[in-house]
Amino acid sequence: MRDVQILQQTIENQCPSIHKKRLKSLMLATRTVLDGSDLTLTKIGRALDTDTTVKHAIKRIDRLLGNHNLHREKDDIYKWHASFITRANPFPVVLVDWSDVREQLRYMTLRASVSVKGRAVTLYEQAFEYKNYNSPKSHQHFLDKLQSLLPQDCTPIIVSDAGFRNTWFRQVANKGWLWLGRVRGEVSIKCGEGPWQWNKTFYPQATNKPLFLGESLLAKRSPLKCFAYLYKSHPKGRKAHRHSRTCQKHSAGKVFHKGAKEPWLLVT
C-alpha cells in the first residue's frame, strides 16, 4: 500500500528514535490489519505477508506487541501526531470519553480525540483496569500524560459527556485548559439567584434554540462555579437495527436512546 509507505517514511523522519527494524515490523502489521485481518495477535500473524512459516510470523507479532522499547517510543508518535493535528488550531476541541476494551468490562479505555470531518481522530488513549474506571487518580494520570504530548502553545477545549463530575472539571481547569460537560442523572444545580434544583427540573424549558441559564453552581456538596446552557435538538429519526450476527439488539441501545432523547444541560 502506497499510503503505508508514506506513513513509514513520515514516521522515520519525524520520530528518528524508533529503530528501523521495529518500525518495519510495525508497518507490516499495520498493512495486514488494513487488508482486513482481525485485530488479534494470532490473526495478524497468520495473515502476515512474509516468506516465513505461520509459526514464526505469529512469534514475530508476539515479540512486536511485547516490545518494551516500542511501548516507550510510541509517545514520540503521539507527540508528532498531536502536533500535526493541532498546528493549525491552538485551541482544538478535544473529545474525551471512556469506552470498553471488551464487553466483559475487565479493562476500560480513556480516549482523547479530535473531530476531523465528522470522524474522531485519536490524540491519545490509555487502558485502565475496571476497578480504576472513572476515578480521579486515573483522570489525573491521563491528563498529565496528555499535557506532555500536546504542544506547549496548545490550549485544548476538553469536551466530555455525562459521567464526568466536578473533580474532573477542576482537574482540567488546573491545567489552564477550557472545558465543557453534560449534566445527567440526579445532580443539583443553582442558577443565578434561584434555589437549588435538580437538573431535570429545567428539561421542560429546553428548545432547539440554546437557552443561557446564567452563572451557576453545580452540585451542592462541592459547588463548582460555571455557566449553564440548555438545548434540545430535533429528533434525528434514527432506527435501532439488529446485530448482524446475533440478531439481537445491543443491551446499551436503550441507554443511548434515552440519552439522545433527553435535553442537553451543558456546563462550562
C-alpha positions in Angstrom: 0.0 0.0 0.0 1.3 3.4 -1.0 -0.3 5.1 2.0 1.5 2.8 4.4 4.8 3.5 2.7 4.2 7.3 3.1 3.3 6.8 6.7 6.5 4.8 7.3 8.7 7.5 5.7 6.9 10.2 7.7 7.5 8.4 11.0 11.1 7.8 10.1 11.6 11.5 9.5 9.5 12.7 12.5 10.4 10.0 15.0 14.0 9.1 14.3 14.4 7.4 17.7 12.3 4.4 16.6 14.5 1.6 15.4 14.0 0.9 11.7 13.6 -2.8 12.1 10.9 -2.3 14.7 9.2 0.3 12.5 9.3 -2.1 9.6 7.6 -4.8 11.6 5.0 -2.3 12.9 4.2 -1.1 9.4 3.9 -4.7 8.2 1.4 -5.4 10.9 -0.4 -2.2 10.1 -0.7 -3.2 6.4 -2.0 -6.6 7.4 -4.8 -5.1 9.6 -5.7 -2.6 6.8 -6.0 -5.5 4.4 -8.8 -6.9 6.6 -7.2 -9.1 9.3 -8.9 -9.3 12.7 -7.1 -7.3 15.4 -5.7 -10.2 17.4 -2.2 -11.5 17.8 -2.7 -14.8 16.0 -4.9 -13.5 13.3 -2.4 -10.8 12.3 0.4 -13.4 12.4 -1.4 -15.8 10.2 -2.2 -13.1 7.6 1.3 -11.6 7.7 2.8 -11.2 4.2 6.1 -12.9 4.7 8.1 -15.8 3.3 8.4 -17.5 6.7 6.2 -20.1 8.3 3.0 -19.2 10.2 4.6 -20.2 13.5 7.4 -17.7 13.0 5.1 -15.0 11.7 2.9 -15.3 14.9 6.1 -15.2 17.0 7.2 -12.0 15.2 3.9 -10.3 16.1 4.2 -11.5 19.6 7.6 -10.0 20.0 6.4 -6.8 18.4 3.5 -6.3 20.7 5.5 -7.2 23.8 8.5 -5.0 22.9 9.2 -2.6 25.8 11.2 -0.2 23.6 8.2 0.2 21.2 5.9 1.0 24.1 8.3 3.8 25.2 8.7 5.0 21.6 5.0 5.2 20.9 5.0 8.5 22.9 7.1 10.0 20.1 4.4 9.0 17.6 1.7 10.5 19.8 3.7 13.8 20.1 4.2 14.1 16.4 0.6 13.2 15.6 -0.7 15.7 18.2 1.5 18.4 16.8 0.4 17.6 13.2 -3.3 17.7 14.1 -3.3 20.8 16.3 -0.8 23.0 14.5 -3.5 24.8 12.5 -5.6 25.4 15.6 -4.0 26.2 19.0 -7.5 25.8 20.6 -8.6 22.3 19.4 -11.8 20.8 20.6 -10.8 17.5 22.3 -13.4 14.9 22.9 -12.8 12.7 26.0 -14.7 9.6 26.9 -14.5 6.2 28.4 -15.2 3.0 26.4 -15.0 -0.7 26.9 -11.9 -2.6 25.6 -14.2 -5.6 25.6 -17.7 -6.1 26.8 -16.6 -8.2 29.8 -15.6 -4.9 31.5 -12.2 -6.1 32.6 -10.5 -3.2 31.1 -11.6 0.3 30.1 -10.1 2.8 27.7 -9.9 6.6 28.3 -9.5 8.3 24.9 -8.9 11.8 23.8 -9.8 12.5 20.1 -10.3 15.4 17.7 -13.2 15.6 15.3 -12.0 15.8 11.7 -14.6 15.9 9.0 -17.1 14.0 11.2 -14.6 11.3 12.3 -12.9 11.1 15.7 -9.1 11.0 15.2 -7.4 9.7 18.4 -4.8 12.0 20.0 -4.1 9.7 23.0 -5.7 6.7 24.7 -4.9 4.7 27.8 -6.3 1.5 29.2 -7.2 1.0 32.8 -8.4 -1.9 34.9 -12.1 -1.7 35.6 -11.5 -1.0 39.3 -9.9 2.3 38.3 -12.7 3.3 35.9 -13.8 6.9 36.2 -11.5 7.5 39.3 -9.8 10.9 39.9 -6.5 9.2 40.0 -6.9 7.7 36.6 -8.2 11.1 35.2 -5.2 13.0 36.7 -2.7 10.5 35.2 -4.4 10.7 31.8 -4.5 14.5 31.8 -0.8 14.7 32.9 0.2 12.4 30.0 -2.0 14.2 27.5 -0.4 17.5 28.6 3.1 16.1 28.0 2.1 15.1 24.4 0.4 18.3 23.3 2.5 21.3 22.0 3.3 23.9 24.7 1.3 26.6 22.9 -1.8 24.4 22.6 -4.8 25.1 24.9 -7.4 22.4 24.3 -11.2 22.7 24.9 -12.0 19.5 26.7 -15.5 18.2 25.9 -16.8 15.3 27.9 -20.2 13.6 28.1 -22.2 12.8 31.2 -20.4 10.8 33.8 -17.6 13.2 34.4 -18.1 15.2 37.6 -16.8 18.4 39.3 -13.5 16.8 40.2 -12.8 16.2 36.6 -13.7 19.7 35.6 -11.4 21.1 38.3 -8.5 18.9 37.1 -8.9 20.2 33.6 -9.1 23.8 34.8 -6.0 23.4 36.8 -4.1 22.7 33.6 -5.2 26.1 32.3 -7.5 24.4 29.8 -11.1 25.1 28.9 -13.9 22.6 29.5 -17.4 21.7 28.5 -19.5 18.9 30.1 -23.0 17.5 30.1 -25.0 17.1 33.3 -27.2 14.0 33.5 -28.6 11.8 36.3 -29.6 13.4 39.6 -27.4 16.5 40.1 -28.4 19.6 41.9 -27.7 23.0 40.3 -28.2 26.6 41.4 -28.7 29.1 38.5 -28.2 32.7 39.3 -30.1 33.8 42.5 -32.6 30.9 42.2 -32.9 28.0 44.6 -31.0 24.7 44.3 -32.9 22.4 41.9 -32.4 19.0 40.3 -31.1 19.2 36.8 -34.2 17.5 35.3 -36.5 20.3 36.5 -35.0 22.5 33.7 -35.7 20.0 31.0 -39.2 21.2 30.1 -37.7 24.6 29.2 -35.5 23.1 26.5 -36.0 24.0 22.9 -33.9 23.8 19.7 -32.6 27.2 20.5 -29.8 27.3 23.1 -31.0 28.8 26.4 -28.5 30.5 28.7 -29.3 29.8 32.3 -26.7 32.2 33.7 -23.8 31.9 36.1 -24.5 28.7 38.2 -23.2 26.5 40.9 -23.0 22.8 40.1 -23.5 20.2 42.9 -24.3 21.1 46.5 -21.6 19.1 48.2 -18.7 20.7 46.4 -20.1 23.5 44.3 -18.4 24.5 41.1 -18.9 27.9 39.5 -19.8 27.6 35.9 -22.1 28.8 33.1 -25.1 26.6 32.2 -26.9 26.2 28.9 -30.0 24.2 27.9 -30.6 22.7 24.5 -32.8 20.1 22.8 -32.1 19.0 19.3 -34.7 17.9 16.7 -35.2 14.1 16.6 -32.8 12.5 14.1 -35.3 9.8 13.0 -32.8 7.0 13.5 -33.8 3.4 13.7 -32.4 0.7 16.0 -31.0 -2.0 13.8 -30.5 -5.6 15.0 -27.0 -7.0 15.2 -26.0 -8.8 12.0 -24.7 -11.9 13.8 -26.8 -12.4 16.9 -30.0 -10.8 15.6 -30.4 -9.2 19.0 -30.4 -5.6 20.0 -27.3 -4.5 21.9 -28.0 -4.0 25.6 -26.6 -0.5 25.5 -29.1 0.6 22.9 -31.7 1.6 25.4 -29.2 3.7 27.3 -28.0 5.5 24.2 -31.7 6.0 23.1 -32.6 7.6 26.5 -29.5 9.8 26.4 -30.3 11.0 22.9 -33.9 11.9 23.8 -33.0 13.9 26.9 -32.3 17.6 26.6 -28.7 18.7 27.0 -27.8 20.6 30.1 -24.3 21.8 29.4 -21.9 23.5 31.8 -18.7 25.3 31.1 
